[in-house]
């Protein structure tokens, strides 16, 4: 037989367990049904991953083109010349 203290502990544990089950059922009711959940789009993600990999392979060429577009101006040493409008 169980002692009185053990029964109290068992009742408390079963009460807590019952409350937890109620809370979990409420949460489950708030979630959408399994059929409405969107499937994980593996094919779309794979397609995007391939595009990213291709573009990363072309990155050095893009950087080279960007650097080629940069122009530098040579500034002479010393003071800048004054413009004479006379």
N, CA, C and O atoms as a CHARMM CRD file, in Angstrom:
* protein
*
  344
    1    1 UNK  N      0.83000  -1.17900   0.00000 PROA 1      0.00000
    2    1 UNK  CA     0.00000   0.00000   0.00000 PROA 1      0.00000
    3    1 UNK  C      0.87500   1.24300   0.00000 PROA 1      0.00000
    4    1 UNK  O      2.02300   1.23100   0.44400 PROA 1      0.00000
    5    2 UNK  N      0.28600   2.31700  -0.51700 PROA 2      0.00000
    6    2 UNK  CA     0.99600   3.58700  -0.56900 PROA 2      0.00000
    7    2 UNK  C      0.72000   4.39600   0.67400 PROA 2      0.00000
    8    2 UNK  O     -0.39000   4.38800   1.20700 PROA 2      0.00000
    9    3 UNK  N      1.73700   5.09000   1.12700 PROA 3      0.00000
   10    3 UNK  CA     1.56600   5.95500   2.29500 PROA 3      0.00000
   11    3 UNK  C      0.79000   7.19300   1.89400 PROA 3      0.00000
   12    3 UNK  O      0.64700   7.49100   0.70800 PROA 3      0.00000
   13    4 UNK  N      0.29800   7.89800   2.86700 PROA 4      0.00000
   14    4 UNK  CA    -0.45500   9.12000   2.62100 PROA 4      0.00000
   15    4 UNK  C      0.37200  10.16600   1.89300 PROA 4      0.00000
   16    4 UNK  O     -0.13100  10.83400   0.99000 PROA 4      0.00000
   17    5 UNK  N      1.62300  10.31300   2.27300 PROA 5      0.00000
   18    5 UNK  CA     2.49500  11.29600   1.63400 PROA 5      0.00000
   19    5 UNK  C      2.70200  10.93900   0.16700 PROA 5      0.00000
   20    5 UNK  O      2.69500  11.81700  -0.69600 PROA 5      0.00000
   21    6 UNK  N      2.88800   9.64400  -0.11600 PROA 6      0.00000
   22    6 UNK  CA     3.10200   9.21700  -1.50300 PROA 6      0.00000
   23    6 UNK  C      1.86100   9.47900  -2.34300 PROA 6      0.00000
   24    6 UNK  O      1.97100   9.87200  -3.50400 PROA 6      0.00000
   25    7 UNK  N      0.67500   9.26300  -1.76800 PROA 7      0.00000
   26    7 UNK  CA    -0.56100   9.53000  -2.50800 PROA 7      0.00000
   27    7 UNK  C     -0.68200  11.01100  -2.85000 PROA 7      0.00000
   28    7 UNK  O     -1.11800  11.36300  -3.94600 PROA 7      0.00000
   29    8 UNK  N     -0.30000  11.87500  -1.91900 PROA 8      0.00000
   30    8 UNK  CA    -0.35600  13.31500  -2.15400 PROA 8      0.00000
   31    8 UNK  C      0.57300  13.68000  -3.30100 PROA 8      0.00000
   32    8 UNK  O      0.20700  14.45000  -4.18900 PROA 8      0.00000
   33    9 UNK  N      1.76900  13.12500  -3.27600 PROA 9      0.00000
   34    9 UNK  CA     2.73800  13.38900  -4.33900 PROA 9      0.00000
   35    9 UNK  C      2.18600  12.86900  -5.65800 PROA 9      0.00000
   36    9 UNK  O      2.28600  13.55600  -6.67400 PROA 9      0.00000
   37   10 UNK  N      1.61000  11.68100  -5.66900 PROA 10     0.00000
   38   10 UNK  CA     1.04600  11.10500  -6.88600 PROA 10     0.00000
   39   10 UNK  C     -0.09300  11.98800  -7.40300 PROA 10     0.00000
   40   10 UNK  O     -0.17500  12.25100  -8.60300 PROA 10     0.00000
   41   11 UNK  N     -0.97700  12.44800  -6.50000 PROA 11     0.00000
   42   11 UNK  CA    -2.09000  13.28300  -6.92300 PROA 11     0.00000
   43   11 UNK  C     -1.58500  14.59400  -7.50400 PROA 11     0.00000
   44   11 UNK  O     -2.07500  15.05300  -8.53700 PROA 11     0.00000
   45   12 UNK  N     -0.61900  15.18700  -6.84900 PROA 12     0.00000
   46   12 UNK  CA    -0.06300  16.45000  -7.33400 PROA 12     0.00000
   47   12 UNK  C      0.56300  16.23300  -8.71000 PROA 12     0.00000
   48   12 UNK  O      0.36400  17.04100  -9.61700 PROA 12     0.00000
   49   13 UNK  N      1.30300  15.16900  -8.86500 PROA 13     0.00000
   50   13 UNK  CA     1.93700  14.88200 -10.14300 PROA 13     0.00000
   51   13 UNK  C      0.88900  14.63000 -11.21200 PROA 13     0.00000
   52   13 UNK  O      1.03000  15.12000 -12.33200 PROA 13     0.00000
   53   14 UNK  N     -0.15200  13.88400 -10.89900 PROA 14     0.00000
   54   14 UNK  CA    -1.18800  13.60900 -11.89700 PROA 14     0.00000
   55   14 UNK  C     -1.96600  14.88600 -12.21700 PROA 14     0.00000
   56   14 UNK  O     -2.38400  15.08000 -13.35800 PROA 14     0.00000
   57   15 UNK  N     -2.16300  15.75200 -11.23100 PROA 15     0.00000
   58   15 UNK  CA    -2.84000  17.02400 -11.50600 PROA 15     0.00000
   59   15 UNK  C     -2.00800  17.88900 -12.43700 PROA 15     0.00000
   60   15 UNK  O     -2.52400  18.47700 -13.38700 PROA 15     0.00000
   61   16 UNK  N     -0.72400  17.95900 -12.15500 PROA 16     0.00000
   62   16 UNK  CA     0.17300  18.74700 -13.01200 PROA 16     0.00000
   63   16 UNK  C      0.20100  18.15600 -14.41200 PROA 16     0.00000
   64   16 UNK  O      0.17300  18.88900 -15.40000 PROA 16     0.00000
   65   17 UNK  N      0.25700  16.83300 -14.50000 PROA 17     0.00000
   66   17 UNK  CA     0.28100  16.17800 -15.80300 PROA 17     0.00000
   67   17 UNK  C     -1.00500  16.47200 -16.56500 PROA 17     0.00000
   68   17 UNK  O     -0.95800  16.73700 -17.76700 PROA 17     0.00000
   69   18 UNK  N     -2.14200  16.43200 -15.89500 PROA 18     0.00000
   70   18 UNK  CA    -3.41700  16.72600 -16.53500 PROA 18     0.00000
   71   18 UNK  C     -3.43500  18.16000 -17.06000 PROA 18     0.00000
   72   18 UNK  O     -3.89800  18.41600 -18.17100 PROA 18     0.00000
   73   19 UNK  N     -2.92500  19.09700 -16.24700 PROA 19     0.00000
   74   19 UNK  CA    -2.88100  20.50000 -16.67100 PROA 19     0.00000
   75   19 UNK  C     -1.96900  20.67000 -17.88700 PROA 19     0.00000
   76   19 UNK  O     -2.28400  21.41500 -18.81500 PROA 19     0.00000
   77   20 UNK  N     -0.85600  19.98000 -17.86700 PROA 20     0.00000
   78   20 UNK  CA     0.07200  20.06600 -18.99100 PROA 20     0.00000
   79   20 UNK  C     -0.57000  19.51800 -20.26100 PROA 20     0.00000
   80   20 UNK  O     -0.40300  20.09700 -21.33500 PROA 20     0.00000
   81   21 UNK  N     -1.29500  18.42100 -20.15400 PROA 21     0.00000
   82   21 UNK  CA    -1.97600  17.85500 -21.31500 PROA 21     0.00000
   83   21 UNK  C     -3.01200  18.83700 -21.85100 PROA 21     0.00000
   84   21 UNK  O     -3.15800  18.97900 -23.06500 PROA 21     0.00000
   85   22 UNK  N     -3.72700  19.51000 -20.96500 PROA 22     0.00000
   86   22 UNK  CA    -4.72200  20.49600 -21.39600 PROA 22     0.00000
   87   22 UNK  C     -4.06000  21.63900 -22.15600 PROA 22     0.00000
   88   22 UNK  O     -4.55800  22.07300 -23.19500 PROA 22     0.00000
   89   23 UNK  N     -2.94100  22.12000 -21.63600 PROA 23     0.00000
   90   23 UNK  CA    -2.22800  23.21300 -22.30000 PROA 23     0.00000
   91   23 UNK  C     -1.73300  22.75200 -23.66500 PROA 23     0.00000
   92   23 UNK  O     -1.85100  23.48900 -24.64400 PROA 23     0.00000
   93   24 UNK  N     -1.18500  21.55800 -23.74300 PROA 24     0.00000
   94   24 UNK  CA    -0.69600  21.04200 -25.02700 PROA 24     0.00000
   95   24 UNK  C     -1.82900  20.88500 -26.03400 PROA 24     0.00000
   96   24 UNK  O     -1.64300  21.15900 -27.22000 PROA 24     0.00000
   97   25 UNK  N     -2.99900  20.44900 -25.57500 PROA 25     0.00000
   98   25 UNK  CA    -4.14300  20.32200 -26.47300 PROA 25     0.00000
   99   25 UNK  C     -4.59000  21.68300 -26.98700 PROA 25     0.00000
  100   25 UNK  O     -4.97000  21.80800 -28.15200 PROA 25     0.00000
  101   26 UNK  N     -4.54900  22.71100 -26.12900 PROA 26     0.00000
  102   26 UNK  CA    -4.89600  24.06400 -26.57000 PROA 26     0.00000
  103   26 UNK  C     -3.92200  24.54900 -27.63600 PROA 26     0.00000
  104   26 UNK  O     -4.32500  25.14500 -28.63500 PROA 26     0.00000
  105   27 UNK  N     -2.64400  24.28800 -27.41500 PROA 27     0.00000
  106   27 UNK  CA    -1.62900  24.69300 -28.39100 PROA 27     0.00000
  107   27 UNK  C     -1.84700  23.95500 -29.70200 PROA 27     0.00000
  108   27 UNK  O     -1.73600  24.55100 -30.77400 PROA 27     0.00000
  109   28 UNK  N     -2.15700  22.66700 -29.62900 PROA 28     0.00000
  110   28 UNK  CA    -2.38100  21.87500 -30.83100 PROA 28     0.00000
  111   28 UNK  C     -3.58700  22.39800 -31.60700 PROA 28     0.00000
  112   28 UNK  O     -3.57800  22.39600 -32.83800 PROA 28     0.00000
  113   29 UNK  N     -4.62000  22.84500 -30.90200 PROA 29     0.00000
  114   29 UNK  CA    -5.79600  23.38400 -31.56600 PROA 29     0.00000
  115   29 UNK  C     -5.48200  24.69200 -32.29300 PROA 29     0.00000
  116   29 UNK  O     -6.09600  25.00100 -33.31500 PROA 29     0.00000
  117   30 UNK  N     -4.53400  25.45300 -31.77000 PROA 30     0.00000
  118   30 UNK  CA    -4.16000  26.71600 -32.40400 PROA 30     0.00000
  119   30 UNK  C     -3.35000  26.50400 -33.67400 PROA 30     0.00000
  120   30 UNK  O     -3.37600  27.35400 -34.56400 PROA 30     0.00000
  121   31 UNK  N     -2.63400  25.39500 -33.78000 PROA 31     0.00000
  122   31 UNK  CA    -1.80800  25.12000 -34.94700 PROA 31     0.00000
  123   31 UNK  C     -2.68300  24.73300 -36.12700 PROA 31     0.00000
  124   31 UNK  O     -3.75800  24.16200 -35.93800 PROA 31     0.00000
  125   32 UNK  N     -2.23600  25.03800 -37.35300 PROA 32     0.00000
  126   32 UNK  CA    -3.01000  24.63400 -38.52400 PROA 32     0.00000
  127   32 UNK  C     -2.93600  23.11500 -38.70700 PROA 32     0.00000
  128   32 UNK  O     -1.97800  22.48100 -38.26500 PROA 32     0.00000
  129   33 UNK  N     -3.93500  22.54200 -39.34800 PROA 33     0.00000
  130   33 UNK  CA    -3.91100  21.08500 -39.58200 PROA 33     0.00000
  131   33 UNK  C     -2.73300  20.68800 -40.45500 PROA 33     0.00000
  132   33 UNK  O     -2.16000  21.52000 -41.15800 PROA 33     0.00000
  133   34 UNK  N     -2.38200  19.43000 -40.40800 PROA 34     0.00000
  134   34 UNK  CA    -1.22800  18.91600 -41.15800 PROA 34     0.00000
  135   34 UNK  C     -1.35800  19.18100 -42.65500 PROA 34     0.00000
  136   34 UNK  O     -0.36100  19.46800 -43.31800 PROA 34     0.00000
  137   35 UNK  N     -2.57000  19.08700 -43.19300 PROA 35     0.00000
  138   35 UNK  CA    -2.76200  19.25000 -44.62700 PROA 35     0.00000
  139   35 UNK  C     -2.47700  20.67700 -45.07600 PROA 35     0.00000
  140   35 UNK  O     -2.03000  20.89000 -46.20300 PROA 35     0.00000
  141   36 UNK  N     -2.72700  21.65300 -44.21500 PROA 36     0.00000
  142   36 UNK  CA    -2.54500  23.04400 -44.58800 PROA 36     0.00000
  143   36 UNK  C     -1.09600  23.50500 -44.47700 PROA 36     0.00000
  144   36 UNK  O     -0.74200  24.55500 -45.01300 PROA 36     0.00000
  145   37 UNK  N     -0.27100  22.75000 -43.80300 PROA 37     0.00000
  146   37 UNK  CA     1.12300  23.15000 -43.66200 PROA 37     0.00000
  147   37 UNK  C      1.80900  23.08600 -45.02600 PROA 37     0.00000
  148   37 UNK  O      1.61200  22.14400 -45.79400 PROA 37     0.00000
  149   38 UNK  N      2.60600  24.09400 -45.30400 PROA 38     0.00000
  150   38 UNK  CA     3.33300  24.12300 -46.56900 PROA 38     0.00000
  151   38 UNK  C      4.48300  23.12400 -46.50500 PROA 38     0.00000
  152   38 UNK  O      5.13900  22.96400 -45.47500 PROA 38     0.00000
  153   39 UNK  N      4.70200  22.47200 -47.61100 PROA 39     0.00000
  154   39 UNK  CA     5.82000  21.52200 -47.68200 PROA 39     0.00000
  155   39 UNK  C      7.11600  22.30200 -47.84000 PROA 39     0.00000
  156   39 UNK  O      7.11300  23.41400 -48.36900 PROA 39     0.00000
  157   40 UNK  N      8.20400  21.73600 -47.39300 PROA 40     0.00000
  158   40 UNK  CA     9.50600  22.37800 -47.49500 PROA 40     0.00000
  159   40 UNK  C      9.93300  22.37300 -48.96200 PROA 40     0.00000
  160   40 UNK  O     10.01100  21.30200 -49.56400 PROA 40     0.00000
  161   41 UNK  N     10.21200  23.54300 -49.56000 PROA 41     0.00000
  162   41 UNK  CA    10.47700  23.62600 -51.00800 PROA 41     0.00000
  163   41 UNK  C     11.91500  23.25000 -51.36800 PROA 41     0.00000
  164   41 UNK  O     12.72500  24.12100 -51.68600 PROA 41     0.00000
  165   42 UNK  N     12.23200  21.95900 -51.31800 PROA 42     0.00000
  166   42 UNK  CA    13.60000  21.51600 -51.59600 PROA 42     0.00000
  167   42 UNK  C     14.03600  21.87500 -53.00800 PROA 42     0.00000
  168   42 UNK  O     15.15400  22.35300 -53.20100 PROA 42     0.00000
  169   43 UNK  N     13.17800  21.65400 -53.99800 PROA 43     0.00000
  170   43 UNK  CA    13.58500  21.90100 -55.38000 PROA 43     0.00000
  171   43 UNK  C     13.88000  23.37200 -55.61600 PROA 43     0.00000
  172   43 UNK  O     14.85200  23.71100 -56.29200 PROA 43     0.00000
  173   44 UNK  N     13.04700  24.25000 -55.06400 PROA 44     0.00000
  174   44 UNK  CA    13.27200  25.68100 -55.24200 PROA 44     0.00000
  175   44 UNK  C     14.57400  26.11400 -54.56500 PROA 44     0.00000
  176   44 UNK  O     15.32900  26.91400 -55.11700 PROA 44     0.00000
  177   45 UNK  N     14.82900  25.58900 -53.37900 PROA 45     0.00000
  178   45 UNK  CA    16.06200  25.94700 -52.67800 PROA 45     0.00000
  179   45 UNK  C     17.29300  25.42100 -53.41300 PROA 45     0.00000
  180   45 UNK  O     18.32300  26.09300 -53.45900 PROA 45     0.00000
  181   46 UNK  N     17.18900  24.22800 -53.98500 PROA 46     0.00000
  182   46 UNK  CA    18.31200  23.67600 -54.75000 PROA 46     0.00000
  183   46 UNK  C     18.59200  24.53900 -55.97700 PROA 46     0.00000
  184   46 UNK  O     19.75100  24.79300 -56.30600 PROA 46     0.00000
  185   47 UNK  N     17.53800  24.98800 -56.65200 PROA 47     0.00000
  186   47 UNK  CA    17.69900  25.83200 -57.83400 PROA 47     0.00000
  187   47 UNK  C     18.39600  27.13500 -57.45000 PROA 47     0.00000
  188   47 UNK  O     19.30700  27.57900 -58.14900 PROA 47     0.00000
  189   48 UNK  N     17.97700  27.74700 -56.34900 PROA 48     0.00000
  190   48 UNK  CA    18.59600  28.99000 -55.89400 PROA 48     0.00000
  191   48 UNK  C     20.04700  28.76200 -55.48300 PROA 48     0.00000
  192   48 UNK  O     20.91200  29.60100 -55.73200 PROA 48     0.00000
  193   49 UNK  N     20.30100  27.61900 -54.85200 PROA 49     0.00000
  194   49 UNK  CA    21.66900  27.30700 -54.42500 PROA 49     0.00000
  195   49 UNK  C     22.59000  27.19100 -55.63400 PROA 49     0.00000
  196   49 UNK  O     23.72300  27.67200 -55.60600 PROA 49     0.00000
  197   50 UNK  N     22.09700  26.54600 -56.70500 PROA 50     0.00000
  198   50 UNK  CA    22.91200  26.41500 -57.92000 PROA 50     0.00000
  199   50 UNK  C     23.19900  27.79300 -58.52800 PROA 50     0.00000
  200   50 UNK  O     24.31800  28.05000 -58.97200 PROA 50     0.00000
  201   51 UNK  N     22.19700  28.68100 -58.55000 PROA 51     0.00000
  202   51 UNK  CA    22.40700  30.02500 -59.09000 PROA 51     0.00000
  203   51 UNK  C     23.46300  30.77500 -58.28800 PROA 51     0.00000
  204   51 UNK  O     24.32400  31.44700 -58.85700 PROA 51     0.00000
  205   52 UNK  N     23.39300  30.65700 -56.97600 PROA 52     0.00000
  206   52 UNK  CA    24.35700  31.34700 -56.11700 PROA 52     0.00000
  207   52 UNK  C     25.76000  30.81200 -56.37700 PROA 52     0.00000
  208   52 UNK  O     26.71600  31.58300 -56.45600 PROA 52     0.00000
  209   53 UNK  N     25.88500  29.49000 -56.50800 PROA 53     0.00000
  210   53 UNK  CA    27.20000  28.91300 -56.76900 PROA 53     0.00000
  211   53 UNK  C     27.75700  29.38900 -58.10100 PROA 53     0.00000
  212   53 UNK  O     28.94400  29.70100 -58.19700 PROA 53     0.00000
  213   54 UNK  N     26.91100  29.45000 -59.13900 PROA 54     0.00000
  214   54 UNK  CA    27.37000  29.92500 -60.44900 PROA 54     0.00000
  215   54 UNK  C     27.82500  31.37700 -60.36100 PROA 54     0.00000
  216   54 UNK  O     28.86200  31.74200 -60.91500 PROA 54     0.00000
  217   55 UNK  N     27.05100  32.19900 -59.66800 PROA 55     0.00000
  218   55 UNK  CA    27.41300  33.60700 -59.56100 PROA 55     0.00000
  219   55 UNK  C     28.67900  33.80500 -58.73900 PROA 55     0.00000
  220   55 UNK  O     29.46900  34.70700 -59.02100 PROA 55     0.00000
  221   56 UNK  N     28.87800  32.96400 -57.72000 PROA 56     0.00000
  222   56 UNK  CA    30.11200  33.06700 -56.93900 PROA 56     0.00000
  223   56 UNK  C     31.32200  32.68100 -57.77700 PROA 56     0.00000
  224   56 UNK  O     32.40400  33.24300 -57.60400 PROA 56     0.00000
  225   57 UNK  N     31.14600  31.72900 -58.67900 PROA 57     0.00000
  226   57 UNK  CA    32.26200  31.36500 -59.56700 PROA 57     0.00000
  227   57 UNK  C     32.62200  32.51800 -60.48600 PROA 57     0.00000
  228   57 UNK  O     33.78600  32.67600 -60.85300 PROA 57     0.00000
  229   58 UNK  N     31.62300  33.33800 -60.86900 PROA 58     0.00000
  230   58 UNK  CA    31.86100  34.46300 -61.76200 PROA 58     0.00000
  231   58 UNK  C     32.28700  35.72500 -61.01400 PROA 58     0.00000
  232   58 UNK  O     32.58400  36.73900 -61.64600 PROA 58     0.00000
  233   59 UNK  N     32.32200  35.68400 -59.70300 PROA 59     0.00000
  234   59 UNK  CA    32.64900  36.86500 -58.90600 PROA 59     0.00000
  235   59 UNK  C     34.00000  37.48800 -59.25600 PROA 59     0.00000
  236   59 UNK  O     34.07100  38.71100 -59.37900 PROA 59     0.00000
  237   60 UNK  N     35.07700  36.71300 -59.42400 PROA 60     0.00000
  238   60 UNK  CA    36.35500  37.35100 -59.77900 PROA 60     0.00000
  239   60 UNK  C     36.25900  38.15500 -61.08000 PROA 60     0.00000
  240   60 UNK  O     36.86000  39.22300 -61.19600 PROA 60     0.00000
  241   61 UNK  N     35.50300  37.64300 -62.05500 PROA 61     0.00000
  242   61 UNK  CA    35.34800  38.36800 -63.31800 PROA 61     0.00000
  243   61 UNK  C     34.58500  39.67000 -63.09200 PROA 61     0.00000
  244   61 UNK  O     34.93400  40.70300 -63.66400 PROA 61     0.00000
  245   62 UNK  N     33.54500  39.62400 -62.26100 PROA 62     0.00000
  246   62 UNK  CA    32.78900  40.83300 -61.95400 PROA 62     0.00000
  247   62 UNK  C     33.66400  41.86500 -61.24400 PROA 62     0.00000
  248   62 UNK  O     33.58600  43.05700 -61.54300 PROA 62     0.00000
  249   63 UNK  N     34.48400  41.41800 -60.32100 PROA 63     0.00000
  250   63 UNK  CA    35.37200  42.32500 -59.59400 PROA 63     0.00000
  251   63 UNK  C     36.37100  42.94500 -60.56000 PROA 63     0.00000
  252   63 UNK  O     36.65700  44.14000 -60.47900 PROA 63     0.00000
  253   64 UNK  N     36.89600  42.14600 -61.46400 PROA 64     0.00000
  254   64 UNK  CA    37.86200  42.66300 -62.44200 PROA 64     0.00000
  255   64 UNK  C     37.21400  43.71900 -63.32500 PROA 64     0.00000
  256   64 UNK  O     37.82500  44.75000 -63.60300 PROA 64     0.00000
  257   65 UNK  N     35.98200  43.47700 -63.77200 PROA 65     0.00000
  258   65 UNK  CA    35.27600  44.46400 -64.58600 PROA 65     0.00000
  259   65 UNK  C     35.04000  45.74900 -63.79900 PROA 65     0.00000
  260   65 UNK  O     35.17700  46.84400 -64.34400 PROA 65     0.00000
  261   66 UNK  N     34.68700  45.62300 -62.52600 PROA 66     0.00000
  262   66 UNK  CA    34.44000  46.81100 -61.69900 PROA 66     0.00000
  263   66 UNK  C     35.72200  47.61200 -61.51700 PROA 66     0.00000
  264   66 UNK  O     35.69700  48.84200 -61.56100 PROA 66     0.00000
  265   67 UNK  N     36.83300  46.92900 -61.31300 PROA 67     0.00000
  266   67 UNK  CA    38.11700  47.61900 -61.13200 PROA 67     0.00000
  267   67 UNK  C     38.52500  48.30900 -62.42400 PROA 67     0.00000
  268   67 UNK  O     39.08200  49.40700 -62.38700 PROA 67     0.00000
  269   68 UNK  N     38.25700  47.68200 -63.56700 PROA 68     0.00000
  270   68 UNK  CA    38.60000  48.30100 -64.84400 PROA 68     0.00000
  271   68 UNK  C     37.83000  49.59200 -65.08300 PROA 68     0.00000
  272   68 UNK  O     38.30600  50.47100 -65.80100 PROA 68     0.00000
  273   69 UNK  N     36.64400  49.71500 -64.49000 PROA 69     0.00000
  274   69 UNK  CA    35.83800  50.91700 -64.68300 PROA 69     0.00000
  275   69 UNK  C     36.34600  52.10100 -63.86400 PROA 69     0.00000
  276   69 UNK  O     35.98000  53.24200 -64.14200 PROA 69     0.00000
  277   70 UNK  N     37.16700  51.85100 -62.88000 PROA 70     0.00000
  278   70 UNK  CA    37.67500  52.91500 -62.01700 PROA 70     0.00000
  279   70 UNK  C     38.76400  53.67400 -62.76400 PROA 70     0.00000
  280   70 UNK  O     39.67500  53.07100 -63.33200 PROA 70     0.00000
  281   71 UNK  N     38.66400  54.99600 -62.76000 PROA 71     0.00000
  282   71 UNK  CA    39.70000  55.81500 -63.39100 PROA 71     0.00000
  283   71 UNK  C     40.37700  56.66300 -62.32400 PROA 71     0.00000
  284   71 UNK  O     39.73800  57.14200 -61.38700 PROA 71     0.00000
  285   72 UNK  N     41.64800  56.83200 -62.48200 PROA 72     0.00000
  286   72 UNK  CA    42.42400  57.62900 -61.54300 PROA 72     0.00000
  287   72 UNK  C     42.89500  58.89200 -62.23700 PROA 72     0.00000
  288   72 UNK  O     43.25800  58.86700 -63.41300 PROA 72     0.00000
  289   73 UNK  N     42.88900  59.98600 -61.51300 PROA 73     0.00000
  290   73 UNK  CA    43.41300  61.24000 -62.03600 PROA 73     0.00000
  291   73 UNK  C     44.76200  61.50000 -61.39200 PROA 73     0.00000
  292   73 UNK  O     44.92300  61.41600 -60.17400 PROA 73     0.00000
  293   74 UNK  N     45.72000  61.81500 -62.23600 PROA 74     0.00000
  294   74 UNK  CA    47.04800  62.15000 -61.71100 PROA 74     0.00000
  295   74 UNK  C     47.04700  63.59800 -61.27500 PROA 74     0.00000
  296   74 UNK  O     46.72100  64.49800 -62.04800 PROA 74     0.00000
  297   75 UNK  N     47.40600  63.80100 -60.06100 PROA 75     0.00000
  298   75 UNK  CA    47.55500  65.16500 -59.57100 PROA 75     0.00000
  299   75 UNK  C     49.05400  65.42500 -59.48900 PROA 75     0.00000
  300   75 UNK  O     49.82000  64.62900 -58.94600 PROA 75     0.00000
  301   76 UNK  N     49.42700  66.52600 -60.02600 PROA 76     0.00000
  302   76 UNK  CA    50.83700  66.88000 -60.00000 PROA 76     0.00000
  303   76 UNK  C     51.27500  67.22900 -58.58300 PROA 76     0.00000
  304   76 UNK  O     50.46100  67.54100 -57.71400 PROA 76     0.00000
  305   77 UNK  N     52.54800  67.16800 -58.38600 PROA 77     0.00000
  306   77 UNK  CA    53.09600  67.50800 -57.08800 PROA 77     0.00000
  307   77 UNK  C     53.09600  69.02400 -56.90400 PROA 77     0.00000
  308   77 UNK  O     53.16100  69.77600 -57.87700 PROA 77     0.00000
  309   78 UNK  N     53.02500  69.44600 -55.69900 PROA 78     0.00000
  310   78 UNK  CA    53.09000  70.87200 -55.39500 PROA 78     0.00000
  311   78 UNK  C     51.72400  71.51600 -55.41600 PROA 78     0.00000
  312   78 UNK  O     50.68600  70.85500 -55.39200 PROA 78     0.00000
  313   79 UNK  N     51.76900  72.86300 -55.46200 PROA 79     0.00000
  314   79 UNK  CA    50.52600  73.63500 -55.45900 PROA 79     0.00000
  315   79 UNK  C     49.79900  73.50100 -56.79200 PROA 79     0.00000
  316   79 UNK  O     50.41300  73.33800 -57.84700 PROA 79     0.00000
  317   80 UNK  N     48.46700  73.57600 -56.71200 PROA 80     0.00000
  318   80 UNK  CA    47.73300  73.59200 -57.97300 PROA 80     0.00000
  319   80 UNK  C     47.94000  74.92700 -58.68300 PROA 80     0.00000
  320   80 UNK  O     48.08500  75.95900 -58.02800 PROA 80     0.00000
  321   81 UNK  N     47.95400  74.91700 -59.98700 PROA 81     0.00000
  322   81 UNK  CA    48.16900  76.13800 -60.76100 PROA 81     0.00000
  323   81 UNK  C     46.95000  77.02900 -60.65000 PROA 81     0.00000
  324   81 UNK  O     45.81300  76.56700 -60.55000 PROA 81     0.00000
  325   82 UNK  N     47.23200  78.35200 -60.67300 PROA 82     0.00000
  326   82 UNK  CA    46.14800  79.31000 -60.65000 PROA 82     0.00000
  327   82 UNK  C     45.69400  79.52300 -62.08400 PROA 82     0.00000
  328   82 UNK  O     46.49900  79.56200 -63.01500 PROA 82     0.00000
  329   83 UNK  N     44.40400  79.65900 -62.23400 PROA 83     0.00000
  330   83 UNK  CA    43.87600  79.91500 -63.56900 PROA 83     0.00000
  331   83 UNK  C     43.89800  81.41000 -63.83300 PROA 83     0.00000
  332   83 UNK  O     43.40800  82.20600 -63.03200 PROA 83     0.00000
  333   84 UNK  N     44.46500  81.77200 -64.95500 PROA 84     0.00000
  334   84 UNK  CA    44.47400  83.18500 -65.36600 PROA 84     0.00000
  335   84 UNK  C     43.43600  83.34800 -66.46400 PROA 84     0.00000
  336   84 UNK  O     43.49600  82.69400 -67.50600 PROA 84     0.00000
  337   85 UNK  N     42.49900  84.22100 -66.21100 PROA 85     0.00000
  338   85 UNK  CA    41.46900  84.44200 -67.20100 PROA 85     0.00000
  339   85 UNK  C     41.76500  85.66100 -68.06400 PROA 85     0.00000
  340   85 UNK  O     40.91100  86.08200 -68.84400 PROA 85     0.00000
  341   86 UNK  N     42.94600  86.23000 -67.93900 PROA 86     0.00000
  342   86 UNK  CA    43.31400  87.42600 -68.68500 PROA 86     0.00000
  343   86 UNK  C     43.89600  87.07400 -70.00000 PROA 86     0.00000
  344   86 UNK  O     44.26700  87.96100 -70.76900 PROA 86     0.00000
